Amino acid sequence: MGTMMASETVPVSSGCAKDGGRRRVWRRLLTVLVSGSMLAGCTVGPNFQPDRMKLPAGFAETAEEKPATPEEIERTNREMTDWWAKFNDPILTKLVEDAIKGNYDLLEAGQRILAEQALRDKAASAWYPQMDGNMGGGDVRYSLNIDNWPLRPGNPANHPEASMLTYGASATWEFDVFGRIRRAVEAHEHQVEASVEGRRALLMVLLSELANDYMLLRVTQLQIKIATDNIKVAKESLDLTNRLYLEGVGNTLQTAQAQAEMDSQIAAREPLKTRVSQVAHAISVLTGKMPGELEEELKVVRPLPEVPSFPATLPSIVIANRPDIRMAERNMR
């Protein structure tokens, strides 16, 4: 009977052990799964997904044309890189190059990019071990009247003079388990991109203003030439009217009207001269020079540059390449 009990007891005990082992295995597996899920939930922030807007395939005026191919889009972007060179005006090209190199607002934007890159590199340094060390030393003299210095080994006489040396070191290394460092680096990288787009926006405004001022300068010089020709014609008319009056043809009213016409043409030319000086000063400032520094160079009359035909592109490409929109998108990330 005892043997039977023994024979019966052994299988029961063995089954319990197996069941307990299975429970422990499942319990450990469940713990690992739950811990993994909790760690995944602790990661910092989701990935940025840009908004997608439904844009037309082409402009309304050219809806019947076929959509642009990727090769055409790439060619358009390449052609618009140095759009000012298409005017074939060496003076304008030189002014643009000087503005890119010397405009102070543009230089400040470039330094802002470098500052953002430094902050990004600082955030990325947290991926690596951080070490710190310090050392100090000096001579110390304790008071002879007050017994306030401790006994020191190697100084049995307990002299009041002592040389002190202190040093220490520490090292830390943070494992980026939850993605804190990675997200911080990504945030600074987006700030770098936003600074780059900010510089692009500033560059676009700068070059547009420079080109507009240059065109205004040439147009005003052309208007001055026309005004000068009008003054010449008015003076010839005045001389003819005076000669006729001296010969007994005409009256003083006609001579007064001719004189008033010439004076009016002269008065109309003076604001144009002032505008030329003002625009020349503005161009000097935009290129990073002192006002009036380019006046002698720009006062030489040149023909108005011919406006080239710039390629038309898709609305989506126009929107995607606007620096202000690109900068706003990167600030949202």
DOPAVO-269758 format. One line per field, with one value per residue (C-alpha): x, y, z; residue in three letters. Coordinates in Angstrom, 3 decimals. Last residue first. Example, Ala and Ser with C-alpha at 12.3 -4.5 7.8 and 13.67 -1.06 7.14 Angstrom:
2
c1: 13.670 / 12.300
c2: -1.060 / -4.500
c3: 7.140 / 7.800
torgu: ser / ala
***
This chain:
333
c1: 8.680 / 6.613 / 9.643 / 10.569 / 7.215 / 7.433 / 10.885 / 9.636 / 6.673 / 8.907 / 11.402 / 8.821 / 10.054 / 7.178 / 4.575 / 6.033 / 6.580 / 2.965 / 1.742 / 3.581 / 6.307 / 6.556 / 10.012 / 11.387 / 11.347 / 14.078 / 13.533 / 15.874 / 18.164 / 17.527 / 20.342 / 23.245 / 23.770 / 26.886 / 25.537 / 25.976 / 29.756 / 29.935 / 27.082 / 28.566 / 29.985 / 27.049 / 25.698 / 28.379 / 28.726 / 27.040 / 25.513 / 22.052 / 23.474 / 25.062 / 21.856 / 19.901 / 22.385 / 22.041 / 18.259 / 18.392 / 20.790 / 18.663 / 15.519 / 17.055 / 17.844 / 14.258 / 12.951 / 14.924 / 13.642 / 10.040 / 11.208 / 13.191 / 10.170 / 7.943 / 10.454 / 10.472 / 6.675 / 6.502 / 8.921 / 6.846 / 3.671 / 5.316 / 6.475 / 2.964 / 1.417 / 3.955 / 2.635 / 3.083 / 4.879 / 6.554 / 10.041 / 11.055 / 8.063 / 9.085 / 12.567 / 11.177 / 8.849 / 11.708 / 13.917 / 11.099 / 10.428 / 14.135 / 14.137 / 11.072 / 12.712 / 15.874 / 13.824 / 11.941 / 15.241 / 16.410 / 13.124 / 13.604 / 17.163 / 15.952 / 13.248 / 15.920 / 17.933 / 14.777 / 14.241 / 17.870 / 17.649 / 14.243 / 15.686 / 18.549 / 16.189 / 13.970 / 16.990 / 18.274 / 14.858 / 14.487 / 18.022 / 17.392 / 13.936 / 15.208 / 18.293 / 16.162 / 13.948 / 17.007 / 18.487 / 15.272 / 15.355 / 18.832 / 17.685 / 14.721 / 17.086 / 19.270 / 16.159 / 15.146 / 18.555 / 18.076 / 14.804 / 16.368 / 19.226 / 16.755 / 14.701 / 17.774 / 18.853 / 15.482 / 15.059 / 13.817 / 16.875 / 19.467 / 22.173 / 23.709 / 27.423 / 28.999 / 32.601 / 34.124 / 37.555 / 39.170 / 42.172 / 43.313 / 46.809 / 47.611 / 51.068 / 51.427 / 52.960 / 51.959 / 54.586 / 53.279 / 56.672 / 55.605 / 55.031 / 55.071 / 51.499 / 49.481 / 48.078 / 45.152 / 45.328 / 43.363 / 45.668 / 45.172 / 48.015 / 50.279 / 47.602 / 47.698 / 49.690 / 48.459 / 50.249 / 48.314 / 46.614 / 43.749 / 42.685 / 39.481 / 38.204 / 35.020 / 34.167 / 30.961 / 30.674 / 29.090 / 25.464 / 25.228 / 27.548 / 24.586 / 23.004 / 26.209 / 26.451 / 22.906 / 23.670 / 26.753 / 24.686 / 22.182 / 25.003 / 26.421 / 23.001 / 22.698 / 26.102 / 24.726 / 21.673 / 23.972 / 25.936 / 22.682 / 21.670 / 25.133 / 25.095 / 28.697 / 29.106 / 25.610 / 25.251 / 28.575 / 27.561 / 24.213 / 25.909 / 28.326 / 25.464 / 23.588 / 26.651 / 27.308 / 23.778 / 22.804 / 19.331 / 19.560 / 22.330 / 19.756 / 18.016 / 20.960 / 19.184 / 16.074 / 17.478 / 18.333 / 14.868 / 13.280 / 15.545 / 14.595 / 10.897 / 11.274 / 13.067 / 10.385 / 7.739 / 5.402 / 1.711 / 0.228 / -1.283 / -5.033 / -4.933 / -2.697 / -4.725 / -5.951 / -2.401 / -1.450 / -1.963 / -4.034 / -3.058 / -4.539 / -2.632 / -0.546 / 0.384 / 3.852 / 4.236 / 6.661 / 7.705 / 6.026 / 7.358 / 9.822 / 9.828 / 8.134 / 5.421 / 8.033 / 9.490 / 6.054 / 5.443 / 8.832 / 8.154 / 4.772 / 6.321 / 9.207 / 6.874 / 4.589 / 7.552 / 8.651 / 5.179 / 4.858 / 8.134 / 7.236 / 3.841 / 5.412 / 7.809 / 4.965 / 3.017 / 6.075 / 6.666 / 3.015 / 3.104 / 6.214 / 4.608 / 1.502 / 3.573 / 5.637 / 2.712 / 0.992 / 3.991 / 4.687 / 1.120 / 1.330 / 4.444 / 2.817 / 0.000
c2: 69.537 / 72.717 / 74.973 / 72.879 / 73.526 / 77.268 / 77.412 / 75.561 / 77.919 / 80.992 / 79.558 / 79.020 / 75.978 / 73.602 / 76.224 / 76.960 / 73.259 / 72.485 / 75.329 / 73.798 / 75.651 / 78.414 / 78.973 / 82.524 / 84.443 / 87.044 / 90.747 / 92.807 / 94.994 / 98.762 / 100.472 / 101.895 / 105.389 / 105.800 / 107.046 / 103.575 / 103.617 / 107.127 / 106.384 / 103.120 / 104.484 / 106.840 / 105.108 / 102.888 / 99.328 / 96.074 / 95.332 / 96.374 / 99.650 / 100.550 / 99.687 / 102.006 / 104.825 / 104.371 / 104.414 / 107.694 / 109.295 / 108.266 / 109.496 / 112.936 / 113.165 / 112.187 / 114.826 / 117.445 / 116.481 / 117.646 / 121.125 / 121.474 / 120.398 / 122.883 / 125.688 / 124.929 / 124.980 / 128.201 / 129.913 / 128.803 / 130.074 / 133.403 / 133.760 / 133.047 / 135.525 / 138.183 / 138.272 / 136.626 / 137.763 / 141.154 / 140.025 / 140.182 / 137.981 / 135.510 / 135.371 / 134.863 / 132.066 / 130.308 / 130.522 / 129.186 / 126.292 / 125.443 / 125.563 / 123.295 / 120.778 / 120.732 / 120.418 / 117.487 / 115.828 / 116.267 / 114.784 / 111.751 / 111.287 / 111.693 / 109.076 / 106.673 / 107.312 / 106.626 / 103.318 / 102.321 / 103.109 / 101.456 / 98.301 / 98.364 / 98.996 / 96.089 / 93.785 / 94.734 / 94.295 / 90.862 / 89.942 / 90.899 / 89.332 / 86.034 / 86.108 / 86.732 / 83.779 / 81.617 / 82.718 / 81.736 / 78.422 / 77.759 / 78.793 / 76.403 / 73.610 / 74.277 / 74.348 / 71.003 / 69.631 / 71.011 / 69.100 / 65.956 / 66.154 / 66.509 / 63.613 / 61.386 / 62.431 / 61.599 / 58.376 / 56.183 / 53.948 / 56.625 / 55.098 / 57.843 / 57.576 / 59.208 / 59.756 / 61.411 / 62.655 / 64.181 / 66.115 / 67.968 / 69.036 / 71.072 / 72.125 / 72.779 / 75.354 / 75.303 / 72.669 / 69.557 / 68.289 / 64.829 / 66.009 / 62.894 / 62.089 / 65.184 / 66.107 / 68.452 / 72.223 / 74.422 / 74.847 / 78.566 / 80.992 / 79.615 / 80.036 / 77.730 / 78.314 / 76.832 / 76.388 / 75.549 / 72.910 / 72.095 / 69.450 / 68.699 / 66.097 / 65.471 / 62.819 / 62.438 / 59.271 / 59.789 / 60.184 / 63.442 / 64.995 / 65.124 / 67.965 / 69.997 / 69.263 / 70.556 / 73.682 / 74.302 / 73.849 / 76.397 / 78.890 / 78.273 / 78.913 / 82.155 / 83.179 / 82.812 / 84.888 / 87.615 / 87.562 / 87.956 / 90.928 / 92.411 / 92.234 / 91.686 / 88.384 / 87.842 / 91.576 / 91.745 / 88.816 / 90.465 / 93.767 / 91.973 / 90.261 / 93.562 / 95.274 / 92.360 / 92.559 / 89.421 / 89.459 / 85.669 / 86.032 / 87.242 / 83.862 / 82.055 / 79.017 / 79.464 / 77.436 / 74.515 / 74.480 / 74.526 / 71.738 / 69.594 / 70.237 / 69.435 / 66.170 / 65.255 / 65.708 / 68.682 / 67.952 / 68.082 / 71.324 / 71.857 / 73.340 / 76.164 / 79.191 / 77.353 / 76.546 / 72.893 / 69.637 / 71.414 / 71.065 / 68.789 / 69.579 / 67.038 / 67.876 / 66.793 / 63.717 / 64.193 / 61.039 / 60.483 / 61.764 / 60.360 / 56.598 / 55.568 / 53.521 / 51.253 / 50.713 / 49.806 / 47.373 / 45.790 / 45.460 / 43.838 / 41.406 / 40.545 / 40.055 / 37.832 / 35.702 / 35.462 / 34.428 / 31.960 / 30.336 / 30.339 / 28.826 / 26.136 / 25.292 / 25.112 / 22.767 / 20.553 / 20.499 / 19.747 / 16.851 / 15.385 / 15.538 / 13.756 / 11.145 / 10.460 / 10.195 / 7.359 / 5.113 / 6.044 / 5.417 / 2.170 / 1.306 / 2.236 / 0.000
c3: -36.288 / -36.441 / -36.924 / -39.939 / -41.594 / -40.900 / -42.553 / -45.635 / -45.904 / -45.600 / -48.081 / -50.829 / -52.730 / -51.942 / -52.813 / -56.248 / -56.925 / -56.008 / -58.204 / -61.172 / -63.031 / -65.595 / -67.043 / -66.998 / -70.252 / -70.106 / -69.343 / -71.499 / -69.477 / -69.681 / -71.520 / -69.522 / -68.179 / -66.050 / -62.715 / -61.267 / -60.945 / -59.524 / -57.115 / -55.848 / -52.582 / -52.144 / -49.071 / -47.461 / -48.707 / -47.719 / -51.122 / -49.958 / -48.615 / -51.956 / -53.815 / -51.516 / -52.127 / -55.892 / -55.507 / -53.598 / -56.067 / -59.053 / -57.286 / -56.785 / -60.493 / -61.288 / -58.901 / -60.915 / -64.378 / -63.912 / -62.901 / -66.130 / -68.185 / -66.369 / -66.895 / -70.624 / -70.791 / -68.775 / -71.184 / -74.177 / -72.488 / -71.701 / -75.322 / -76.550 / -74.131 / -75.132 / -78.683 / -82.049 / -85.163 / -85.001 / -85.919 / -82.256 / -81.413 / -84.073 / -82.619 / -79.102 / -80.257 / -82.053 / -78.975 / -76.780 / -79.167 / -79.207 / -75.412 / -75.231 / -77.594 / -75.481 / -72.301 / -73.834 / -74.737 / -71.147 / -69.880 / -72.162 / -70.883 / -67.313 / -67.963 / -69.214 / -66.057 / -64.061 / -65.875 / -65.270 / -61.560 / -61.209 / -62.789 / -60.300 / -57.409 / -58.469 / -58.844 / -55.389 / -53.801 / -55.399 / -54.369 / -50.751 / -50.523 / -51.948 / -49.734 / -46.653 / -47.551 / -48.170 / -44.842 / -43.106 / -44.959 / -43.567 / -40.096 / -40.361 / -41.409 / -38.369 / -36.186 / -37.677 / -36.709 / -33.192 / -32.857 / -34.315 / -31.809 / -28.938 / -30.293 / -30.422 / -26.934 / -25.400 / -27.377 / -24.518 / -24.255 / -24.987 / -22.820 / -20.703 / -20.052 / -17.026 / -15.942 / -12.887 / -11.892 / -8.843 / -7.678 / -4.588 / -3.616 / -0.495 / 0.604 / 4.327 / 6.633 / 10.312 / 11.152 / 12.913 / 13.997 / 12.886 / 9.351 / 7.159 / 8.001 / 8.900 / 12.285 / 11.906 / 11.990 / 14.364 / 17.345 / 17.552 / 18.073 / 15.375 / 12.734 / 9.759 / 6.599 / 3.336 / 0.022 / -3.105 / -5.142 / -7.417 / -9.842 / -11.650 / -14.062 / -15.965 / -18.506 / -20.494 / -22.532 / -25.954 / -27.012 / -25.051 / -27.663 / -30.054 / -28.049 / -28.292 / -32.010 / -32.494 / -30.473 / -32.632 / -35.789 / -34.497 / -33.916 / -37.398 / -38.929 / -36.955 / -38.324 / -41.850 / -40.953 / -39.630 / -42.886 / -44.810 / -42.676 / -43.171 / -46.967 / -48.090 / -49.925 / -51.320 / -51.977 / -53.830 / -56.056 / -56.783 / -57.635 / -59.969 / -61.804 / -62.112 / -63.611 / -65.972 / -67.435 / -69.346 / -67.729 / -67.440 / -64.855 / -62.305 / -62.362 / -60.813 / -59.292 / -61.439 / -64.330 / -62.052 / -60.497 / -63.945 / -65.197 / -62.208 / -62.819 / -66.514 / -65.705 / -63.160 / -65.905 / -65.989 / -66.358 / -69.880 / -71.083 / -71.072 / -67.597 / -68.782 / -67.659 / -64.571 / -63.492 / -63.346 / -61.458 / -58.855 / -55.197 / -52.554 / -49.407 / -47.542 / -43.992 / -42.957 / -40.713 / -37.838 / -36.009 / -32.665 / -29.321 / -26.801 / -26.334 / -23.101 / -24.797 / -26.309 / -22.832 / -21.475 / -24.317 / -23.781 / -20.053 / -20.745 / -23.205 / -20.878 / -17.912 / -19.997 / -21.008 / -17.393 / -16.254 / -19.120 / -18.138 / -14.439 / -15.165 / -17.297 / -14.513 / -12.000 / -14.274 / -14.654 / -10.929 / -10.245 / -12.699 / -11.034 / -7.583 / -8.841 / -10.616 / -7.478 / -5.101 / -6.852 / -6.847 / -3.275 / -2.400 / -4.206 / -2.348 / 0.860 / 0.000
torgu: arg / met / asn / arg / glu / ala / met / arg / ile / asp / pro / arg / asn / ala / ile / val / ile / ser / pro / leu / thr / ala / pro / phe / ser / pro / val / glu / pro / leu / pro / arg / val / val / lys / leu / glu / glu / glu / leu / glu / gly / pro / met / lys / gly / thr / leu / val / ser / ile / ala / his / ala / val / gln / ser / val / arg / thr / lys / leu / pro / glu / arg / ala / ala / ile / gln / ser / asp / met / glu / ala / gln / ala / gln / ala / thr / gln / leu / thr / asn / gly / val / gly / glu / leu / tyr / leu / arg / asn / thr / leu / asp / leu / ser / glu / lys / ala / val / lys / ile / asn / asp / thr / ala / ile / lys / ile / gln / leu / gln / thr / val / arg / leu / leu / met / tyr / asp / asn / ala / leu / glu / ser / leu / leu / val / met / leu / leu / ala / arg / arg / gly / glu / val / ser / ala / glu / val / gln / his / glu / his / ala / glu / val / ala / arg / arg / ile / arg / gly / phe / val / asp / phe / glu / trp / thr / ala / ser / ala / gly / tyr / thr / leu / met / ser / ala / glu / pro / his / asn / ala / pro / asn / gly / pro / arg / leu / pro / trp / asn / asp / ile / asn / leu / ser / tyr / arg / val / asp / gly / gly / gly / met / asn / gly / asp / met / gln / pro / tyr / trp / ala / ser / ala / ala / lys / asp / arg / leu / ala / gln / glu / ala / leu / ile / arg / gln / gly / ala / glu / leu / leu / asp / tyr / asn / gly / lys / ile / ala / asp / glu / val / leu / lys / thr / leu / ile / pro / asp / asn / phe / lys / ala / trp / trp / asp / thr / met / glu / arg / asn / thr / arg / glu / ile / glu / glu / pro / thr / ala / pro / lys / glu / glu / ala / thr / glu / ala / phe / gly / ala / pro / leu / lys / met / arg / asp / pro / gln / phe / asn / pro / gly / val / thr / cys / gly / ala / leu / met / ser / gly / ser / val / leu / val / thr / leu / leu / arg / arg / trp / val / arg / arg / arg / gly / gly / asp / lys / ala / cys / gly / ser / ser / val / pro / val / thr / glu / ser / ala / met / met / thr / gly / met
***
